[in-house]
Amino acid sequence: MKIVVCMKQVPNTAQIDIDPISGALRRDGVTSITNPDDLYALEEALKLKDQFNAKVTVITMSLPQAEVILREAMAMGADDSVLLTDKEFAGADTYATSKTLASAIKKINPDLVFTGRQAIDGDTAQVGPQIAEFLDYPQVSYVNKITTTDGKTFTVSRKLGSTQQVVEVSSPCVFTILSHINQPRFMGGGYSKPIQYYNAEDLNLSVDSVGQKGSPTKVFSSHTKQARGSCQIFEKSPEESVEIIYDYLQKIHLIKE
């Protein structure tokens, strides 16, 4: 069994600075981490590796600095990794990103592809399903439980709001994984394993089909969240605080005397 896990390096901050001209995120000087949902996807893949002796490959499309998240994934138990890096990949939307990732995944020809539900810097939840479309694989999204006895047919529970849907799917297929489906394991050995590198030419992709040139999505405007109101801070005893709150609720007619 061969498994590919797609991972992404994302900024570790809630204060996102946006370029007012391009609408893109400014990442310079921002500490980066592995996208949290992707760690749960990796753990699901590693559980199958433990069960069926599968080979797990992690893959990302990013700048060379993303090597660190691939090495951390290999230290957790992934067998090898692939970094898609090329100046032509810059500015890609989810469509161009998915197309590039799918082109690399085709070279591996895996039985299963895992992604996190979504990335915290974009929150689109589009890349996993789009990869499935480019690969022409069946997909199951919002997965919160996977069981299998033979590594070929999978019973999958997916959470849709307050509803649980149970489906059966056979490999090859794509899963997008919800957080808290498992507890990701700690890193061990393997941090220094070699990384494979692919650029657009290696994937036989034209420069017009990747990155910003290959992205149909156009950003016309963007903004950061702004405070919607003001507040008052009182450093009082509990008794005095109760009186202040009580008086205020009376003032706005939420309670009566």
DRENPA-3360 file (N, C-alpha, C; in nm, 2 decimals, always signed):
BEGIN
1 = MKIVVCMK = +0.08/-0.12/+0.00/+0.00/+0.00/+0.00/+0.09/+0.12/+0.00 ~ +0.06/+0.22/-0.09/+0.13/+0.35/-0.09/+0.03/+0.46/-0.06 ~ +0.07/+0.55/+0.03/-0.01/+0.66/+0.08/+0.06/+0.79/+0.06 ~ -0.01/+0.89/+0.01/+0.05/+1.02/+0.01/-0.03/+1.11/+0.10 ~ +0.04/+1.19/+0.18/-0.02/+1.29/+0.27/+0.02/+1.43/+0.22 ~ -0.07/+1.51/+0.19/-0.04/+1.65/+0.15/-0.04/+1.74/+0.27 ~ +0.07/+1.82/+0.28/+0.08/+1.90/+0.40/+0.12/+2.05/+0.36 ~ +0.10/+2.14/+0.44/+0.12/+2.28/+0.41/+0.18/+2.35/+0.53;
9 = QVPNTAQI = +0.28/+2.44/+0.50/+0.34/+2.53/+0.60/+0.25/+2.66/+0.60 ~ +0.21/+2.70/+0.72/+0.12/+2.81/+0.73/+0.17/+2.91/+0.84 ~ +0.13/+3.03/+0.83/+0.18/+3.13/+0.94/+0.12/+3.10/+1.07 ~ +0.20/+3.11/+1.18/+0.15/+3.08/+1.31/+0.11/+3.21/+1.38 ~ +0.00/+3.27/+1.33/-0.05/+3.39/+1.39/-0.19/+3.42/+1.36 ~ -0.26/+3.48/+1.45/-0.40/+3.52/+1.42/-0.40/+3.66/+1.35 ~ -0.29/+3.73/+1.36/-0.29/+3.87/+1.30/-0.22/+3.86/+1.16 ~ -0.30/+3.84/+1.06/-0.26/+3.83/+0.93/-0.25/+3.97/+0.86;
17 = DIDPISGA = -0.13/+3.99/+0.81/-0.11/+4.12/+0.73/-0.13/+4.09/+0.59 ~ -0.21/+4.17/+0.52/-0.24/+4.15/+0.38/-0.19/+4.26/+0.30 ~ -0.13/+4.23/+0.19/-0.07/+4.32/+0.09/-0.19/+4.39/+0.02 ~ -0.21/+4.53/+0.04/-0.32/+4.60/-0.01/-0.33/+4.60/-0.16 ~ -0.22/+4.57/-0.23/-0.22/+4.57/-0.38/-0.26/+4.44/-0.44 ~ -0.18/+4.33/-0.39/-0.21/+4.20/-0.45/-0.32/+4.12/-0.38 ~ -0.35/+4.16/-0.25/-0.44/+4.08/-0.18/-0.39/+3.96/-0.12 ~ -0.26/+3.93/-0.13/-0.19/+3.81/-0.08/-0.15/+3.83/+0.06;
25 = LRRDGVTS = -0.13/+3.72/+0.13/-0.08/+3.73/+0.27/+0.07/+3.77/+0.27 ~ +0.11/+3.85/+0.36/+0.25/+3.88/+0.38/+0.31/+3.79/+0.48 ~ +0.40/+3.70/+0.44/+0.45/+3.60/+0.53/+0.59/+3.63/+0.58 ~ +0.66/+3.73/+0.53/+0.79/+3.77/+0.58/+0.79/+3.80/+0.73 ~ +0.88/+3.73/+0.80/+0.89/+3.76/+0.94/+0.79/+3.69/+1.03 ~ +0.70/+3.61/+0.97/+0.60/+3.54/+1.05/+0.65/+3.40/+1.07 ~ +0.64/+3.36/+1.20/+0.68/+3.22/+1.23/+0.58/+3.12/+1.16 ~ +0.63/+3.01/+1.10/+0.55/+2.92/+1.03/+0.55/+2.78/+1.10;
33 = ITNPDDLY = +0.44/+2.71/+1.08/+0.42/+2.58/+1.14/+0.35/+2.49/+1.04 ~ +0.34/+2.36/+1.07/+0.26/+2.27/+0.99/+0.11/+2.30/+1.01 ~ +0.04/+2.31/+0.91/-0.10/+2.33/+0.92/-0.16/+2.22/+1.02 ~ -0.23/+2.26/+1.12/-0.28/+2.17/+1.22/-0.36/+2.05/+1.17 ~ -0.45/+2.07/+1.08/-0.54/+1.96/+1.03/-0.45/+1.86/+0.96 ~ -0.34/+1.90/+0.90/-0.26/+1.80/+0.83/-0.19/+1.70/+0.92 ~ -0.16/+1.74/+1.04/-0.10/+1.65/+1.14/-0.20/+1.53/+1.17 ~ -0.33/+1.56/+1.17/-0.42/+1.45/+1.19/-0.43/+1.36/+1.07;
41 = ALEEALKL = -0.42/+1.42/+0.95/-0.42/+1.34/+0.83/-0.30/+1.25/+0.83 ~ -0.18/+1.30/+0.87/-0.06/+1.22/+0.87/-0.07/+1.11/+0.97 ~ -0.13/+1.13/+1.09/-0.15/+1.03/+1.19/-0.24/+0.92/+1.13 ~ -0.34/+0.95/+1.06/-0.43/+0.85/+1.00/-0.35/+0.76/+0.91 ~ -0.27/+0.82/+0.83/-0.18/+0.75/+0.73/-0.08/+0.66/+0.81 ~ -0.02/+0.71/+0.91/+0.07/+0.63/+0.99/+0.01/+0.52/+1.06 ~ -0.12/+0.53/+1.10/-0.19/+0.42/+1.16/-0.21/+0.31/+1.06 ~ -0.23/+0.34/+0.93/-0.25/+0.24/+0.83/-0.11/+0.18/+0.80;
49 = KDQFNAKV = +0.00/+0.26/+0.81/+0.13/+0.21/+0.79/+0.16/+0.10/+0.90 ~ +0.12/+0.13/+1.02/+0.14/+0.04/+1.13/+0.07/-0.09/+1.11 ~ -0.05/-0.08/+1.05/-0.14/-0.19/+1.03/-0.11/-0.28/+0.91 ~ -0.07/-0.21/+0.80/-0.05/-0.28/+0.68/+0.09/-0.27/+0.62 ~ +0.19/-0.21/+0.70/+0.32/-0.19/+0.65/+0.32/-0.10/+0.52 ~ +0.24/+0.00/+0.52/+0.23/+0.09/+0.40/+0.35/+0.18/+0.40 ~ +0.37/+0.23/+0.28/+0.47/+0.33/+0.26/+0.41/+0.47/+0.25 ~ +0.45/+0.56/+0.34/+0.39/+0.69/+0.35/+0.48/+0.80/+0.30;
57 = TVITMSLP = +0.43/+0.88/+0.20/+0.51/+0.99/+0.14/+0.44/+1.12/+0.17 ~ +0.51/+1.22/+0.23/+0.45/+1.35/+0.25/+0.49/+1.44/+0.14 ~ +0.40/+1.53/+0.10/+0.43/+1.62/-0.01/+0.38/+1.76/+0.02 ~ +0.45/+1.86/-0.02/+0.40/+2.00/-0.01/+0.45/+2.08/-0.12 ~ +0.38/+2.19/-0.15/+0.42/+2.29/-0.25/+0.45/+2.42/-0.18 ~ +0.58/+2.46/-0.18/+0.61/+2.58/-0.10/+0.75/+2.63/-0.14 ~ +0.80/+2.72/-0.06/+0.94/+2.77/-0.07/+1.03/+2.66/+0.00 ~ +1.16/+2.67/-0.03/+1.25/+2.57/+0.03/+1.25/+2.57/+0.18;
65 = QAEVILRE = +1.20/+2.68/+0.25/+1.20/+2.68/+0.39/+1.09/+2.58/+0.45 ~ +1.01/+2.53/+0.36/+0.91/+2.43/+0.40/+0.97/+2.29/+0.42 ~ +1.10/+2.28/+0.40/+1.17/+2.15/+0.43/+1.14/+2.11/+0.57 ~ +1.14/+2.20/+0.66/+1.13/+2.17/+0.80/+1.00/+2.09/+0.83 ~ +0.89/+2.12/+0.77/+0.77/+2.05/+0.80/+0.77/+1.91/+0.74 ~ +0.84/+1.89/+0.63/+0.86/+1.76/+0.57/+0.95/+1.67/+0.66 ~ +1.05/+1.73/+0.71/+1.14/+1.66/+0.80/+1.07/+1.62/+0.93 ~ +0.99/+1.71/+0.98/+0.92/+1.68/+1.11/+0.82/+1.56/+1.08;
73 = AMAMGADD = +0.76/+1.56/+0.96/+0.67/+1.45/+0.93/+0.74/+1.32/+0.92 ~ +0.86/+1.32/+0.86/+0.94/+1.20/+0.85/+0.99/+1.16/+0.99 ~ +1.01/+1.25/+1.07/+1.05/+1.22/+1.21/+0.94/+1.15/+1.29 ~ +0.81/+1.18/+1.24/+0.69/+1.12/+1.30/+0.67/+0.98/+1.25 ~ +0.73/+0.95/+1.13/+0.72/+0.82/+1.08/+0.70/+0.80/+0.93 ~ +0.68/+0.92/+0.86/+0.67/+0.91/+0.71/+0.80/+0.86/+0.65 ~ +0.79/+0.78/+0.54/+0.91/+0.72/+0.48/+0.99/+0.81/+0.40 ~ +0.92/+0.90/+0.32/+1.00/+0.99/+0.24/+0.91/+1.11/+0.21;
81 = SVLLTDKE = +0.97/+1.21/+0.14/+0.89/+1.34/+0.12/+0.93/+1.40/-0.01 ~ +0.84/+1.49/-0.06/+0.86/+1.56/-0.19/+0.82/+1.70/-0.17 ~ +0.91/+1.79/-0.21/+0.89/+1.93/-0.20/+0.88/+1.99/-0.34 ~ +0.76/+2.05/-0.38/+0.74/+2.11/-0.50/+0.78/+2.26/-0.49 ~ +0.89/+2.30/-0.55/+0.93/+2.44/-0.53/+0.98/+2.49/-0.66 ~ +0.93/+2.61/-0.70/+0.96/+2.67/-0.82/+0.91/+2.81/-0.82 ~ +0.98/+2.91/-0.87/+0.93/+3.05/-0.86/+0.80/+3.06/-0.95 ~ +0.78/+2.96/-1.04/+0.66/+2.97/-1.12/+0.54/+2.93/-1.05;
89 = FAGADTYA = +0.56/+2.86/-0.93/+0.44/+2.82/-0.85/+0.39/+2.93/-0.76 ~ +0.46/+3.04/-0.76/+0.42/+3.15/-0.67/+0.28/+3.21/-0.71 ~ +0.21/+3.25/-0.61/+0.08/+3.31/-0.63/-0.04/+3.22/-0.67 ~ -0.02/+3.09/-0.66/-0.12/+2.99/-0.70/-0.24/+3.00/-0.61 ~ -0.36/+2.99/-0.68/-0.48/+2.98/-0.60/-0.51/+2.83/-0.57 ~ -0.62/+2.79/-0.52/-0.64/+2.65/-0.48/-0.64/+2.56/-0.61 ~ -0.70/+2.61/-0.72/-0.70/+2.54/-0.84/-0.56/+2.50/-0.89 ~ -0.48/+2.60/-0.91/-0.34/+2.58/-0.96/-0.26/+2.50/-0.86;
97 = TSKTLASA = -0.28/+2.52/-0.73/-0.21/+2.44/-0.63/-0.25/+2.29/-0.64 ~ -0.38/+2.26/-0.65/-0.43/+2.13/-0.66/-0.38/+2.06/-0.78 ~ -0.38/+2.13/-0.89/-0.33/+2.08/-1.02/-0.18/+2.04/-1.01 ~ -0.10/+2.12/-0.95/+0.04/+2.10/-0.93/+0.06/+1.98/-0.84 ~ -0.01/+1.97/-0.72/+0.01/+1.86/-0.63/-0.04/+1.73/-0.70 ~ -0.15/+1.74/-0.77/-0.20/+1.62/-0.84/-0.10/+1.56/-0.94 ~ -0.03/+1.65/-1.01/+0.07/+1.61/-1.11/+0.18/+1.54/-1.04 ~ +0.22/+1.58/-0.92/+0.33/+1.51/-0.85/+0.28/+1.38/-0.79;
105 = IKKINPDL = +0.16/+1.38/-0.74/+0.10/+1.26/-0.69/+0.09/+1.15/-0.79 ~ +0.06/+1.19/-0.92/+0.04/+1.09/-1.02/+0.18/+1.01/-1.04 ~ +0.29/+1.08/-1.02/+0.42/+1.01/-1.04/+0.44/+0.91/-0.93 ~ +0.37/+0.92/-0.82/+0.38/+0.82/-0.71/+0.28/+0.71/-0.72 ~ +0.17/+0.75/-0.78/+0.06/+0.65/-0.81/+0.02/+0.58/-0.68 ~ -0.03/+0.66/-0.58/-0.06/+0.59/-0.45/-0.20/+0.53/-0.45 ~ -0.22/+0.45/-0.35/-0.35/+0.39/-0.32/-0.45/+0.48/-0.25 ~ -0.39/+0.56/-0.16/-0.46/+0.66/-0.08/-0.39/+0.79/-0.08;
113 = VFTGRQAI = -0.48/+0.90/-0.07/-0.43/+1.04/-0.06/-0.50/+1.10/+0.06 ~ -0.42/+1.15/+0.16/-0.48/+1.21/+0.28/-0.45/+1.36/+0.27 ~ -0.54/+1.45/+0.31/-0.52/+1.59/+0.33/-0.59/+1.63/+0.46 ~ -0.55/+1.74/+0.52/-0.63/+1.80/+0.63/-0.76/+1.85/+0.57 ~ -0.86/+1.88/+0.65/-0.98/+1.94/+0.61/-0.96/+2.07/+0.53 ~ -0.88/+2.16/+0.59/-0.85/+2.29/+0.53/-0.73/+2.35/+0.60 ~ -0.68/+2.45/+0.54/-0.56/+2.52/+0.59/-0.60/+2.65/+0.67 ~ -0.54/+2.68/+0.78/-0.58/+2.79/+0.86/-0.55/+2.93/+0.80;
121 = DGDTAQVG = -0.47/+2.93/+0.69/-0.44/+3.06/+0.63/-0.54/+3.09/+0.52 ~ -0.61/+2.99/+0.47/-0.71/+3.02/+0.36/-0.85/+2.98/+0.40 ~ -0.86/+2.87/+0.47/-0.99/+2.82/+0.52/-1.09/+2.78/+0.40 ~ -1.04/+2.74/+0.29/-1.13/+2.72/+0.17/-1.18/+2.57/+0.17 ~ -1.10/+2.48/+0.22/-1.13/+2.33/+0.22/-1.15/+2.29/+0.07 ~ -1.08/+2.35/-0.02/-1.10/+2.31/-0.16/-0.99/+2.22/-0.22 ~ -0.87/+2.23/-0.16/-0.76/+2.16/-0.22/-0.77/+2.01/-0.22 ~ -0.82/+1.95/-0.12/-0.83/+1.80/-0.11/-0.93/+1.76/-0.22;
129 = PQIAEFLD = -1.05/+1.81/-0.22/-1.15/+1.77/-0.33/-1.10/+1.80/-0.47 ~ -1.03/+1.91/-0.49/-0.98/+1.94/-0.62/-0.87/+1.84/-0.66 ~ -0.79/+1.80/-0.57/-0.69/+1.70/-0.60/-0.76/+1.57/-0.65 ~ -0.86/+1.53/-0.58/-0.94/+1.41/-0.62/-0.99/+1.42/-0.76 ~ -1.04/+1.54/-0.80/-1.09/+1.56/-0.93/-0.98/+1.55/-1.04 ~ -0.86/+1.61/-1.01/-0.75/+1.60/-1.10/-0.70/+1.46/-1.12 ~ -0.71/+1.38/-1.01/-0.66/+1.24/-1.01/-0.77/+1.15/-1.06 ~ -0.89/+1.20/-1.07/-1.01/+1.11/-1.10/-1.02/+1.00/-1.00;
137 = YPQVSYVN = -1.00/+1.03/-0.87/-1.02/+0.94/-0.76/-1.15/+0.97/-0.69 ~ -1.22/+0.87/-0.63/-1.33/+0.90/-0.54/-1.28/+0.97/-0.42 ~ -1.36/+1.05/-0.35/-1.32/+1.12/-0.24/-1.42/+1.12/-0.13 ~ -1.37/+1.12/+0.00/-1.46/+1.14/+0.11/-1.41/+1.25/+0.20 ~ -1.49/+1.35/+0.22/-1.44/+1.47/+0.29/-1.50/+1.47/+0.43 ~ -1.44/+1.55/+0.52/-1.49/+1.57/+0.66/-1.49/+1.44/+0.73 ~ -1.38/+1.36/+0.72/-1.37/+1.23/+0.78/-1.34/+1.24/+0.92 ~ -1.41/+1.16/+1.01/-1.37/+1.16/+1.15/-1.36/+1.02/+1.20;
145 = KITTTDGK = -1.36/+0.92/+1.11/-1.33/+0.78/+1.15/-1.31/+0.69/+1.03 ~ -1.20/+0.61/+1.03/-1.18/+0.52/+0.92/-1.15/+0.38/+0.98 ~ -1.21/+0.28/+0.92/-1.18/+0.14/+0.96/-1.17/+0.06/+0.83 ~ -1.08/-0.04/+0.84/-1.06/-0.13/+0.73/-1.00/-0.26/+0.78 ~ -1.03/-0.37/+0.72/-0.97/-0.50/+0.76/-0.87/-0.55/+0.66 ~ -0.88/-0.50/+0.53/-0.79/-0.55/+0.43/-0.71/-0.44/+0.36 ~ -0.73/-0.31/+0.40/-0.65/-0.21/+0.34/-0.69/-0.17/+0.20 ~ -0.80/-0.23/+0.16/-0.85/-0.20/+0.02/-0.99/-0.14/+0.02;
153 = TFTVSRKL = -1.07/-0.18/+0.11/-1.21/-0.13/+0.13/-1.22/-0.06/+0.26 ~ -1.28/+0.06/+0.27/-1.28/+0.14/+0.39/-1.42/+0.18/+0.43 ~ -1.45/+0.16/+0.56/-1.58/+0.21/+0.61/-1.54/+0.34/+0.68 ~ -1.60/+0.45/+0.63/-1.56/+0.59/+0.67/-1.68/+0.66/+0.72 ~ -1.66/+0.72/+0.84/-1.76/+0.81/+0.90/-1.73/+0.95/+0.87 ~ -1.82/+1.03/+0.82/-1.79/+1.17/+0.79/-1.90/+1.26/+0.87 ~ -1.85/+1.37/+0.92/-1.93/+1.46/+1.00/-1.98/+1.57/+0.92 ~ -2.12/+1.58/+0.90/-2.18/+1.68/+0.82/-2.27/+1.76/+0.92;
161 = GSTQQVVE = -2.22/+1.87/+0.98/-2.29/+1.94/+1.08/-2.32/+1.85/+1.20 ~ -2.45/+1.83/+1.23/-2.49/+1.75/+1.34/-2.52/+1.60/+1.30 ~ -2.49/+1.58/+1.17/-2.52/+1.44/+1.11/-2.39/+1.36/+1.09 ~ -2.40/+1.24/+1.12/-2.29/+1.14/+1.08/-2.33/+1.06/+0.96 ~ -2.25/+1.06/+0.86/-2.28/+0.98/+0.74/-2.17/+0.87/+0.73 ~ -2.21/+0.75/+0.71/-2.12/+0.64/+0.70/-2.12/+0.59/+0.56 ~ -2.00/+0.58/+0.49/-1.99/+0.54/+0.36/-1.89/+0.43/+0.34 ~ -1.89/+0.36/+0.23/-1.79/+0.26/+0.21/-1.72/+0.30/+0.07;
169 = VSSPCVFT = -1.59/+0.29/+0.07/-1.52/+0.33/-0.05/-1.40/+0.24/-0.06 ~ -1.36/+0.22/-0.19/-1.24/+0.13/-0.21/-1.13/+0.22/-0.27 ~ -1.01/+0.17/-0.25/-0.89/+0.25/-0.30/-0.88/+0.22/-0.45 ~ -0.82/+0.32/-0.53/-0.76/+0.44/-0.48/-0.87/+0.55/-0.45 ~ -0.84/+0.63/-0.35/-0.94/+0.74/-0.31/-0.86/+0.84/-0.23 ~ -0.94/+0.96/-0.21/-0.88/+1.07/-0.13/-0.97/+1.09/-0.01 ~ -0.90/+1.11/+0.11/-0.97/+1.15/+0.23/-0.93/+1.28/+0.28 ~ -1.02/+1.37/+0.32/-0.99/+1.49/+0.39/-1.03/+1.47/+0.53;
177 = ILSHINQP = -0.94/+1.50/+0.62/-0.95/+1.46/+0.76/-0.98/+1.57/+0.86 ~ -1.08/+1.55/+0.94/-1.11/+1.65/+1.05/-1.01/+1.64/+1.16 ~ -0.99/+1.75/+1.23/-0.91/+1.75/+1.34/-0.97/+1.67/+1.46 ~ -0.88/+1.63/+1.55/-0.93/+1.55/+1.67/-0.98/+1.41/+1.63 ~ -0.96/+1.36/+1.51/-0.99/+1.23/+1.48/-0.90/+1.13/+1.55 ~ -0.78/+1.18/+1.59/-0.68/+1.10/+1.66/-0.59/+1.19/+1.74 ~ -0.49/+1.13/+1.79/-0.38/+1.21/+1.87/-0.25/+1.19/+1.79 ~ -0.21/+1.30/+1.72/-0.08/+1.28/+1.64/+0.04/+1.24/+1.73;
185 = RFMGGGYS = +0.12/+1.15/+1.69/+0.23/+1.10/+1.77/+0.34/+1.20/+1.77 ~ +0.43/+1.18/+1.86/+0.55/+1.26/+1.88/+0.66/+1.22/+1.77 ~ +0.75/+1.31/+1.75/+0.86/+1.29/+1.65/+0.96/+1.19/+1.71 ~ +1.02/+1.11/+1.63/+1.12/+1.02/+1.67/+1.24/+1.04/+1.58 ~ +1.29/+0.93/+1.52/+1.40/+0.94/+1.42/+1.35/+0.97/+1.28 ~ +1.45/+0.99/+1.19/+1.42/+1.01/+1.05/+1.42/+1.15/+1.01 ~ +1.46/+1.25/+1.09/+1.46/+1.39/+1.06/+1.55/+1.42/+0.94 ~ +1.66/+1.34/+0.92/+1.76/+1.37/+0.82/+1.74/+1.29/+0.69;
193 = KPIQYYNA = +1.62/+1.22/+0.68/+1.60/+1.15/+0.55/+1.60/+1.25/+0.43 ~ +1.64/+1.20/+0.32/+1.65/+1.29/+0.20/+1.51/+1.33/+0.15 ~ +1.51/+1.45/+0.09/+1.39/+1.51/+0.03/+1.40/+1.51/-0.12 ~ +1.30/+1.48/-0.19/+1.29/+1.49/-0.34/+1.24/+1.63/-0.37 ~ +1.29/+1.69/-0.48/+1.25/+1.82/-0.52/+1.20/+1.81/-0.67 ~ +1.08/+1.87/-0.69/+1.03/+1.88/-0.83/+1.00/+2.03/-0.86 ~ +1.03/+2.07/-0.98/+0.98/+2.20/-1.03/+0.88/+2.18/-1.14 ~ +0.84/+2.28/-1.21/+0.73/+2.27/-1.31/+0.78/+2.19/-1.42;
201 = EDLNLSVD = +0.91/+2.20/-1.46/+0.96/+2.12/-1.57/+0.96/+1.97/-1.54 ~ +0.99/+1.94/-1.41/+0.99/+1.80/-1.37/+0.86/+1.73/-1.38 ~ +0.75/+1.82/-1.36/+0.61/+1.77/-1.36/+0.55/+1.78/-1.50 ~ +0.63/+1.83/-1.60/+0.58/+1.85/-1.73/+0.46/+1.95/-1.74 ~ +0.47/+2.05/-1.65/+0.37/+2.15/-1.65/+0.42/+2.28/-1.71 ~ +0.33/+2.34/-1.80/+0.37/+2.47/-1.86/+0.36/+2.58/-1.75 ~ +0.44/+2.68/-1.77/+0.44/+2.79/-1.67/+0.31/+2.87/-1.68 ~ +0.24/+2.86/-1.78/+0.11/+2.93/-1.79/+0.00/+2.85/-1.72;
209 = SVGQKGSP = +0.03/+2.73/-1.67/-0.08/+2.65/-1.61/-0.06/+2.64/-1.46 ~ +0.05/+2.70/-1.41/+0.08/+2.69/-1.26/+0.09/+2.83/-1.21 ~ +0.10/+2.84/-1.07/+0.12/+2.97/-1.01/+0.01/+3.07/-1.04 ~ +0.05/+3.20/-1.04/-0.05/+3.30/-1.06/-0.11/+3.30/-1.20 ~ -0.02/+3.26/-1.30/-0.07/+3.26/-1.44/-0.18/+3.15/-1.46 ~ -0.17/+3.04/-1.38/-0.26/+2.93/-1.40/-0.38/+2.94/-1.30 ~ -0.39/+3.05/-1.23/-0.50/+3.07/-1.13/-0.62/+3.15/-1.18 ~ -0.73/+3.08/-1.19/-0.85/+3.16/-1.24/-0.91/+3.25/-1.13;
217 = TKVFSSHT = -0.87/+3.23/-1.01/-0.93/+3.31/-0.90/-0.85/+3.45/-0.90 ~ -0.93/+3.55/-0.89/-0.88/+3.69/-0.89/-0.92/+3.76/-0.76 ~ -0.83/+3.82/-0.69/-0.87/+3.89/-0.56/-0.89/+4.04/-0.60 ~ -1.01/+4.08/-0.58/-1.04/+4.22/-0.61/-1.02/+4.31/-0.48 ~ -1.04/+4.25/-0.36/-1.02/+4.33/-0.24/-1.01/+4.23/-0.13 ~ -0.95/+4.28/-0.02/-0.93/+4.20/+0.10/-0.91/+4.29/+0.22 ~ -0.94/+4.24/+0.34/-0.93/+4.32/+0.45/-0.91/+4.23/+0.58 ~ -0.85/+4.29/+0.68/-0.84/+4.22/+0.81/-0.96/+4.25/+0.90;
225 = KQARGSCQ = -0.98/+4.17/+0.99/-1.09/+4.19/+1.09/-1.07/+4.32/+1.17 ~ -1.17/+4.40/+1.19/-1.16/+4.52/+1.27/-1.25/+4.51/+1.39 ~ -1.21/+4.58/+1.50/-1.30/+4.58/+1.62/-1.43/+4.64/+1.59 ~ -1.54/+4.58/+1.63/-1.67/+4.64/+1.60/-1.73/+4.73/+1.71 ~ -1.66/+4.73/+1.82/-1.71/+4.81/+1.93/-1.60/+4.84/+2.03 ~ -1.64/+4.91/+2.14/-1.54/+4.94/+2.24/-1.58/+4.86/+2.37 ~ -1.50/+4.87/+2.47/-1.53/+4.81/+2.60/-1.47/+4.89/+2.71 ~ -1.52/+4.86/+2.83/-1.46/+4.92/+2.95/-1.41/+4.81/+3.04;
233 = IFEKSPEE = -1.30/+4.84/+3.10/-1.24/+4.74/+3.19/-1.24/+4.79/+3.33 ~ -1.30/+4.71/+3.42/-1.30/+4.75/+3.56/-1.22/+4.66/+3.65 ~ -1.13/+4.71/+3.73/-1.06/+4.63/+3.82/-1.12/+4.65/+3.96 ~ -1.22/+4.57/+3.98/-1.30/+4.58/+4.11/-1.31/+4.45/+4.18 ~ -1.35/+4.45/+4.30/-1.38/+4.32/+4.37/-1.50/+4.26/+4.31 ~ -1.52/+4.13/+4.33/-1.64/+4.06/+4.28/-1.77/+4.13/+4.32 ~ -1.78/+4.17/+4.44/-1.90/+4.24/+4.48/-1.93/+4.36/+4.41 ~ -1.82/+4.45/+4.39/-1.84/+4.57/+4.32/-1.86/+4.54/+4.17;
241 = SVEIIYDY = -1.80/+4.44/+4.11/-1.83/+4.40/+3.97/-1.97/+4.37/+3.95 ~ -2.03/+4.29/+4.04/-2.17/+4.25/+4.03/-2.26/+4.38/+4.03 ~ -2.23/+4.47/+4.11/-2.31/+4.60/+4.12/-2.30/+4.67/+3.98 ~ -2.18/+4.68/+3.93/-2.16/+4.75/+3.80/-2.24/+4.68/+3.69 ~ -2.23/+4.55/+3.68/-2.30/+4.47/+3.58/-2.45/+4.49/+3.60 ~ -2.49/+4.48/+3.72/-2.64/+4.49/+3.75/-2.69/+4.62/+3.70 ~ -2.62/+4.73/+3.74/-2.66/+4.86/+3.70/-2.67/+4.88/+3.55 ~ -2.57/+4.82/+3.48/-2.56/+4.84/+3.34/-2.68/+4.76/+3.27;
249 = LQKIHLIK = -2.71/+4.64/+3.32/-2.82/+4.57/+3.26/-2.95/+4.64/+3.28 ~ -2.96/+4.71/+3.40/-3.08/+4.79/+3.42/-3.09/+4.90/+3.32 ~ -2.98/+4.96/+3.30/-2.97/+5.08/+3.21/-3.01/+5.05/+3.07 ~ -2.98/+4.93/+3.02/-3.01/+4.89/+2.88/-3.14/+4.81/+2.88 ~ -3.21/+4.81/+3.00/-3.35/+4.75/+3.01/-3.35/+4.60/+2.98 ~ -3.24/+4.53/+3.02/-3.25/+4.38/+3.01/-3.30/+4.32/+3.13 ~ -3.29/+4.39/+3.25/-3.35/+4.35/+3.37/-3.42/+4.46/+3.43 ~ -3.52/+4.43/+3.52/-3.59/+4.53/+3.59/-3.56/+4.53/+3.74;
257 = E = -3.58/+4.64/+3.81/-3.55/+4.64/+3.95/-3.65/+4.54/+4.02;
% end
